[in-house]
Amino acid sequence: MQPPLSLLEVSPADVVDLVLGELQNHQRSGRKNFLVRASVDRINYLFTLVLRASGQTKVALERSLTESEIYGFKDADGRTVRRYLSGQTQMAWQTYQRLLLWALSEGWLSPGGFEDLALQSFHQEAAQFSARALLEKTRRQTTAIGLTQADMVDAFDSAYRSKEQERAVATVSRARTNSQFKELAIAIGFELD
């Protein structure tokens, strides 16, 4: 299985900006451990798009998510959506990406909008993993270490390709058991063996 080529292209300057941004976000958070999660502004944007396109309330949307058995949505009372939107609960990237697929399958995201949001999420997720790896590398050093642009690009490339392989395996696995998902995966450009 091969993802669409457009998902593989990122300029080194953009990579450095993404990784530095994640390092700065972590520093501002004051957390000891680096949190790899979807950002609240990204979640708000997605829910705003979905609520506007669907015409549903937050409670109705959460009921739909619960009925569709989207991981992370257990109660149909609207509280989970509110917790994600407020930042009280952190959303895993996998849950965010499942929401994107769900919104696309419901017709609430255009294929172009889906591709743009998915690509951004893949990049930000890889930037977070690479920033975390770089922080771990610098913490273990006994002498001061400076990060170069090449270090950031290499870390990003490694993280991106690792997550890409995980997504490919998960897509093939899911397509084998769900014909509707298989049709959707093919429609957005995945080539399934």
Residue pairs with C-beta under 8 A, 6 or more apart in sequence:
1 168
1 171
1 172
1 190
1 191
1 192
1 193
2 190
2 191
3 164
3 167
3 168
3 189
3 190
4 115
4 188
4 189
4 190
6 115
6 119
7 118
7 119
7 122
7 164
8 164
10 123
10 156
10 160
12 149
12 153
14 123
15 127
15 152
15 153
15 156
15 157
16 149
16 152
16 153
18 123
18 124
18 126
18 127
18 156
19 127
19 130
19 131
19 134
19 152
19 155
19 156
20 152
21 127
22 124
22 127
22 128
22 130
22 131
23 131
23 134
23 135
25 39
26 34
26 35
26 131
26 132
26 135
29 35
34 128
34 131
34 132
34 135
35 90
35 128
36 93
36 125
36 128
36 129
36 132
37 90
37 91
37 92
37 93
37 128
38 90
38 91
38 92
38 93
38 95
38 96
38 121
38 124
39 124
40 84
40 85
40 86
40 87
42 96
42 120
42 121
42 124
43 84
43 85
43 91
43 96
44 85
46 96
46 99
46 100
46 103
46 117
47 58
47 61
47 81
47 84
47 85
49 103
49 108
49 109
49 113
50 56
50 61
50 99
50 103
50 108
50 109
51 57
51 58
51 61
53 103
53 107
53 108
53 109
54 61
54 64
54 106
54 108
56 64
57 78
58 78
58 81
58 82
59 76
59 77
59 78
61 78
61 81
62 73
62 75
62 76
62 77
62 78
62 79
62 80
62 81
63 76
64 106
65 73
65 80
65 81
65 99
65 102
66 73
66 74
66 75
66 76
67 76
68 102
70 95
70 98
70 99
70 102
71 94
71 95
71 98
72 80
72 91
72 92
72 95
73 80
73 81
74 80
80 89
82 88
83 89
84 91
93 121
93 125
96 121
97 118
97 121
97 167
100 109
100 114
100 117
100 118
100 121
101 114
101 181
101 184
103 109
103 114
104 111
104 114
104 184
104 188
105 180
105 184
109 117
111 187
111 188
114 188
115 188
122 160
122 163
122 164
122 167
123 160
125 159
125 163
126 156
126 159
126 160
126 163
127 156
127 159
129 159
129 162
129 163
130 152
130 155
130 156
130 158
130 159
130 160
131 155
133 155
133 158
133 159
134 147
134 151
134 152
134 155
137 145
138 145
138 147
171 185
171 190
171 192
172 192
172 193
174 181
174 185
175 181
175 182
175 185
175 190
175 192
176 182
182 192
185 192
186 192
